[in-house]
Amino acid sequence: MAVEYTEYWFYIAVCFIAIVIFLENRQPSRTITWLVVLVVFPVIGFVLYIIFGQNTRKKRLFRKRAFMDREIQYVDGHSTSEDMRALNRLMDGHQQMLRTLAIKMGQYPVSFATDTRVLTNGEATFSAILDAIKQAKHHIHLEYYIVRHDHIGTELKAALKDKMKQGVEVRFMYDAVGCWKLSKKYVQDLRAAGAEMVPFFPVTFPVLNNKINFRNHRKIVVIDNKIGFVGGLNVGDEYLGRNKTMGFWRDTHLEVRGEGVQSLQMIFMKDWYYMTGRILTDEAYLRPKPVSGENLGAVQMVASSPYSEWERIKSLFFAMITSAKRSIWIASPYLIPDEDILSAP
């Protein structure tokens, strides 16, 4: 009788887990896989799910990130309701729908007084970044997935050390997995010069540690909250065509001035707080430097991350693809469409 009683509660637990898996809104293939395992092998499936199936780390990350989003509020610039009405007049219904979706998912508003410049290759990108670093007066914030101790990496290190000698603050966040091959000397030299060097999610035992998939692929530079850079280029000679194995590599970056820089700053500040527990409260970090001119336009930054509740960027791409009326143009070095994208109507 006791055995039957135990089995009764065990199968209730299995059913409960099945319901939880269904409600977690995972990818259909993963949901079906776990349900089949639980039905066919209830005992083994129950144990495997308890050990491997629960993404408790991501849940904890999301709770901490939600707390950070409340603690670090976006400092709005000069956008007004009249700006939004003017923007709506320039957009058709399809564009307004995408803009509304981006605002709801992206957390950062449309910045109107923003000047942008497209940097179409490595030469233009690193030249602009190094020139901007030379003009820094207060702080330089960098966030990269890959940093290499090669020619361009050495140039960047030298430029940062020169500015620190002048009293400029440098904070540098680099991804622990993307920078596995980065020499310890590179990091130590910058730390010795006064830079705060913070690895994003260090991984000690990659095979046994699920943090290996929680990576930071951002490529962000913010200087004095006045000028920012964002795009597809990491720090490495291959982005300048100097790697014989890879050959010529063409990627795109953006130079941003004005209101839009504040969004990049807030993305960096939240990641910094997440890894260090420290909030950057100086006024110099919180107010964008205004710009003027005839080329100002509307810009919105959309950030996604391992701890996002939604797959923001994927969702926006999905919405753009499925709502397209005439054509779809895609330029990407990494085109790995999943089942959702491939089956999009």
C-alpha positions as CSV (number, residue, x, y, z in Angstrom):
1,M,0.0,0.0,0.0
2,A,2.8,2.4,0.8
3,V,4.5,1.7,-2.5
4,E,1.3,2.5,-4.4
5,Y,0.9,5.7,-2.4
6,T,4.5,6.7,-3.3
7,E,4.0,5.9,-6.9
8,Y,0.7,7.9,-6.9
9,W,2.5,11.1,-5.7
10,F,5.4,10.4,-8.0
11,Y,3.2,10.4,-11.1
12,I,1.5,13.5,-9.8
13,A,4.9,15.2,-9.7
14,V,5.7,14.0,-13.3
15,C,2.4,15.4,-14.5
16,F,3.1,18.7,-12.7
17,I,6.5,18.9,-14.4
18,A,4.9,18.2,-17.8
19,I,2.5,21.1,-17.2
20,V,5.4,23.4,-16.1
21,I,7.3,22.5,-19.2
22,F,4.3,23.3,-21.4
23,L,3.7,26.7,-19.6
24,E,7.4,27.7,-19.8
25,N,6.8,28.5,-23.5
26,R,9.9,26.8,-24.8
27,Q,10.6,26.0,-28.4
28,P,8.0,23.4,-29.5
29,S,10.7,20.8,-30.3
30,R,12.2,21.0,-26.8
31,T,8.8,20.9,-25.2
32,I,7.8,17.7,-27.1
33,T,11.2,16.1,-26.4
34,W,10.8,16.6,-22.6
35,L,7.2,15.4,-22.6
36,V,8.1,12.2,-24.6
37,V,10.9,11.5,-22.1
38,L,8.6,11.9,-19.2
39,V,5.9,9.7,-20.7
40,V,8.2,6.9,-21.9
41,F,10.7,7.0,-19.0
42,P,8.9,8.7,-16.1
43,V,11.5,7.8,-13.5
44,I,14.6,8.6,-15.5
45,G,12.9,11.6,-17.2
46,F,11.9,13.0,-13.8
47,V,15.6,12.8,-12.6
48,L,17.0,14.2,-15.8
49,Y,14.6,17.2,-15.8
50,I,15.4,18.0,-12.1
51,I,19.1,18.0,-13.0
52,F,19.2,19.4,-16.5
53,G,15.8,20.6,-17.6
54,Q,15.2,23.6,-15.3
55,N,16.8,26.8,-16.5
56,T,17.1,28.1,-12.9
57,R,20.1,30.2,-13.7
58,K,18.3,32.1,-16.4
59,K,15.3,32.7,-14.1
60,R,17.7,34.1,-11.5
61,L,19.4,36.3,-14.1
62,F,16.0,37.6,-15.3
63,R,15.0,38.5,-11.7
64,K,18.2,40.3,-11.1
65,R,18.0,42.1,-14.5
66,A,14.4,43.2,-13.8
67,F,15.6,44.6,-10.5
68,M,18.4,46.5,-12.3
69,D,16.0,47.9,-14.9
70,R,14.0,49.4,-12.0
71,E,17.1,50.7,-10.2
72,I,18.7,52.2,-13.3
73,Q,16.2,54.3,-15.1
74,Y,16.6,55.7,-18.6
75,V,17.4,59.4,-18.5
76,D,15.3,60.9,-21.3
77,G,16.7,63.5,-23.7
78,H,14.8,66.1,-25.6
79,S,12.2,63.9,-27.4
80,T,8.6,65.2,-27.2
81,S,5.2,64.0,-28.1
82,E,5.4,66.5,-31.1
83,D,8.5,64.6,-32.2
84,M,6.6,61.4,-32.2
85,R,3.7,62.8,-34.1
86,A,6.0,64.2,-36.7
87,L,7.7,60.8,-37.0
88,N,4.3,59.1,-37.4
89,R,3.4,61.4,-40.2
90,L,6.5,60.2,-42.1
91,M,5.7,56.5,-41.5
92,D,3.1,54.2,-43.1
93,G,1.1,51.8,-41.0
94,H,3.6,49.0,-41.4
95,Q,6.5,51.1,-40.2
96,Q,4.5,52.5,-37.3
97,M,3.7,48.9,-36.2
98,L,7.4,47.9,-36.2
99,R,8.3,51.2,-34.4
100,T,5.7,50.5,-31.7
101,L,6.9,46.9,-31.2
102,A,10.5,48.1,-30.9
103,I,9.6,50.6,-28.3
104,K,7.7,48.1,-26.2
105,M,10.4,45.4,-26.4
106,G,13.5,47.6,-26.5
107,Q,13.1,49.6,-23.3
108,Y,14.8,52.6,-24.9
109,P,12.9,55.4,-26.5
110,V,13.4,56.9,-30.0
111,S,16.1,59.5,-29.8
112,F,15.5,62.3,-32.3
113,A,18.4,64.7,-31.9
114,T,20.9,62.1,-33.0
115,D,23.6,62.3,-35.7
116,T,24.8,59.0,-37.1
117,R,27.5,58.0,-39.5
118,V,27.9,54.6,-41.2
119,L,31.4,53.1,-40.9
120,T,31.6,50.6,-43.7
121,N,34.8,48.7,-42.9
122,G,37.6,48.1,-40.4
123,E,39.8,51.0,-41.5
124,A,37.0,53.5,-41.1
125,T,35.8,52.1,-37.8
126,F,39.0,51.8,-35.9
127,S,40.3,55.1,-37.3
128,A,37.1,56.8,-35.9
129,I,37.3,55.0,-32.6
130,L,40.9,55.9,-32.0
131,D,40.4,59.5,-33.0
132,A,37.5,59.8,-30.6
133,I,39.5,58.2,-27.8
134,K,42.2,60.8,-28.3
135,Q,39.6,63.5,-27.6
136,A,38.2,61.9,-24.4
137,K,38.1,64.2,-21.4
138,H,36.2,62.3,-18.6
139,H,35.5,58.6,-19.3
140,I,35.8,55.8,-21.9
141,H,33.5,52.8,-21.7
142,L,34.2,49.7,-23.8
143,E,32.3,46.5,-24.1
144,Y,33.5,43.8,-26.5
145,Y,32.9,40.1,-27.2
146,I,36.4,39.5,-28.7
147,V,39.6,41.5,-28.1
148,R,42.9,40.3,-29.5
149,H,46.4,41.2,-28.5
150,D,47.4,41.9,-32.1
151,H,48.3,45.0,-34.0
152,I,45.0,46.9,-33.6
153,G,44.5,45.5,-30.1
154,T,47.9,46.9,-29.1
155,E,47.0,50.3,-30.7
156,L,43.8,50.4,-28.7
157,K,45.7,49.5,-25.5
158,A,48.3,52.3,-26.1
159,A,45.6,54.9,-26.8
160,L,43.7,54.0,-23.6
161,K,46.9,54.1,-21.5
162,D,47.7,57.6,-22.9
163,K,44.3,58.9,-21.8
164,M,44.5,57.3,-18.3
165,K,47.8,59.2,-17.8
166,Q,45.7,62.4,-18.5
167,G,43.1,61.4,-15.8
168,V,40.5,59.9,-18.0
169,E,38.5,57.0,-16.5
170,V,38.5,53.7,-18.5
171,R,36.1,50.8,-17.9
172,F,36.5,47.8,-20.1
173,M,34.1,44.8,-20.1
174,Y,35.2,41.8,-22.2
175,D,33.5,38.5,-22.7
176,A,35.3,35.7,-20.8
177,V,34.6,33.1,-23.6
178,G,35.1,35.4,-26.6
179,C,38.5,36.5,-25.0
180,W,39.7,33.1,-24.0
181,K,42.8,33.7,-26.2
182,L,43.4,37.2,-25.0
183,S,46.8,37.2,-23.1
184,K,46.8,37.9,-19.4
185,K,49.5,40.5,-20.0
186,Y,47.1,42.6,-22.1
187,V,44.5,42.7,-19.2
188,Q,47.2,43.2,-16.6
189,D,48.9,46.1,-18.4
190,L,45.6,48.0,-18.6
191,R,44.7,47.3,-15.0
192,A,48.2,48.5,-13.9
193,A,47.6,51.7,-15.9
194,G,44.3,52.3,-14.0
195,A,41.6,50.7,-16.1
196,E,38.8,48.7,-14.5
197,M,38.9,45.4,-16.5
198,V,35.8,43.2,-15.9
199,P,35.3,39.8,-17.6
200,F,31.7,39.0,-18.4
201,F,30.7,35.6,-16.8
202,P,34.0,33.9,-16.3
203,V,33.8,30.2,-17.0
204,T,36.1,27.8,-15.0
205,F,34.8,24.4,-16.3
206,P,33.1,25.1,-19.6
207,V,31.9,21.5,-20.1
208,L,30.1,21.4,-16.7
209,N,29.0,25.1,-16.6
210,N,25.9,26.3,-18.3
211,K,27.2,29.9,-18.1
212,I,29.1,29.2,-21.3
213,N,26.0,30.0,-23.3
214,F,25.3,33.2,-21.5
215,R,27.6,35.4,-23.5
216,N,28.0,39.1,-24.2
217,H,28.3,39.8,-27.9
218,R,28.1,43.5,-27.6
219,K,30.6,45.8,-29.4
220,I,30.1,49.2,-27.7
221,V,32.3,52.2,-27.1
222,V,31.0,55.3,-25.3
223,I,33.2,58.3,-24.8
224,D,32.2,61.2,-22.4
225,N,28.5,60.3,-23.2
226,K,29.2,62.5,-26.3
227,I,30.1,60.0,-29.0
228,G,29.3,56.2,-29.2
229,F,30.1,53.3,-31.5
230,V,28.1,50.2,-32.0
231,G,28.0,47.5,-34.7
232,G,29.6,44.3,-35.9
233,L,33.3,44.8,-35.4
234,N,35.2,43.3,-32.5
235,V,38.8,44.2,-31.8
236,G,41.1,42.1,-34.0
237,D,43.3,42.4,-37.1
238,E,41.0,40.1,-39.1
239,Y,38.5,43.0,-39.2
240,L,41.2,45.0,-41.1
241,G,41.9,42.2,-43.6
242,R,45.3,41.4,-41.9
243,N,44.5,37.8,-41.3
244,K,45.6,35.6,-44.2
245,T,43.4,32.7,-43.2
246,M,40.2,34.7,-43.1
247,G,41.1,37.1,-45.9
248,F,39.2,40.4,-46.4
249,W,36.4,40.9,-43.7
250,R,33.9,43.6,-44.3
251,D,31.6,44.5,-41.5
252,T,29.6,47.6,-40.5
253,H,29.7,49.9,-37.5
254,L,27.9,53.1,-36.6
255,E,29.2,56.3,-35.1
256,V,26.5,58.0,-33.0
257,R,26.5,61.5,-31.5
258,G,23.8,63.3,-29.5
259,E,20.8,61.7,-27.7
260,G,21.3,58.2,-29.1
261,V,24.6,57.9,-27.2
262,Q,22.6,57.8,-23.9
263,S,21.0,54.5,-24.9
264,L,24.4,52.9,-25.5
265,Q,25.5,54.4,-22.2
266,M,22.6,52.9,-20.3
267,I,23.1,49.4,-21.9
268,F,26.8,49.6,-20.7
269,M,25.8,50.8,-17.3
270,K,23.3,48.0,-16.7
271,D,25.8,45.4,-17.8
272,W,28.4,47.0,-15.6
273,Y,26.1,46.9,-12.6
274,Y,25.1,43.4,-13.3
275,M,28.8,42.2,-13.2
276,T,30.1,44.5,-10.5
277,G,27.2,45.5,-8.4
278,R,28.2,49.2,-8.8
279,I,25.9,51.9,-10.2
280,L,27.6,54.7,-12.1
281,T,25.9,57.8,-10.7
282,D,28.1,60.7,-11.8
283,E,26.2,63.3,-13.8
284,A,28.7,62.9,-16.6
285,Y,27.4,59.4,-17.3
286,L,23.7,60.4,-17.3
287,R,23.3,63.3,-19.6
288,P,23.9,63.1,-23.3
289,K,25.8,65.9,-25.0
290,P,23.5,67.8,-27.5
291,V,24.5,68.1,-31.1
292,S,23.1,70.3,-33.8
293,G,23.0,70.3,-37.6
294,E,20.9,69.4,-40.6
295,N,21.6,65.6,-40.5
296,L,19.9,64.8,-37.2
297,G,17.4,62.0,-37.2
298,A,15.5,59.5,-35.2
299,V,17.5,56.6,-33.7
300,Q,16.5,53.7,-31.4
301,M,18.8,51.2,-29.8
302,V,17.4,47.7,-29.1
303,A,19.3,45.5,-26.7
304,S,18.9,41.8,-26.2
305,S,20.8,39.5,-23.8
306,P,20.9,36.0,-22.3
307,Y,18.8,37.3,-19.4
308,S,16.1,38.9,-21.5
309,E,12.6,37.7,-20.9
310,W,12.0,37.8,-24.6
311,E,14.2,37.2,-27.6
312,R,13.9,40.9,-28.6
313,I,16.1,41.2,-31.7
314,K,14.9,37.9,-33.1
315,S,11.3,38.9,-32.5
316,L,11.8,42.2,-34.3
317,F,13.5,40.5,-37.2
318,F,10.6,38.0,-37.3
319,A,8.0,40.8,-37.3
320,M,9.9,42.6,-40.1
321,I,10.2,39.4,-42.2
322,T,6.6,38.3,-41.8
323,S,5.1,41.7,-42.4
324,A,7.2,42.4,-45.6
325,K,5.1,43.4,-48.6
326,R,7.6,43.7,-51.5
327,S,11.1,42.4,-50.7
328,I,13.4,41.2,-47.9
329,W,17.1,42.0,-48.1
330,I,19.5,40.4,-45.6
331,A,23.2,41.0,-45.1
332,S,24.7,38.9,-42.4
333,P,27.9,37.0,-41.8
334,Y,26.0,34.5,-39.6
335,L,22.7,33.4,-41.2
336,I,21.4,30.5,-39.0
337,P,17.6,30.7,-39.4
338,D,15.7,28.6,-36.9
339,E,12.4,26.8,-37.5
340,D,10.3,29.9,-36.7
341,I,12.1,32.0,-39.4
342,L,12.1,29.2,-42.0
343,S,8.4,28.6,-41.6
344,A,7.4,32.2,-41.4
345,P,4.4,32.9,-43.6
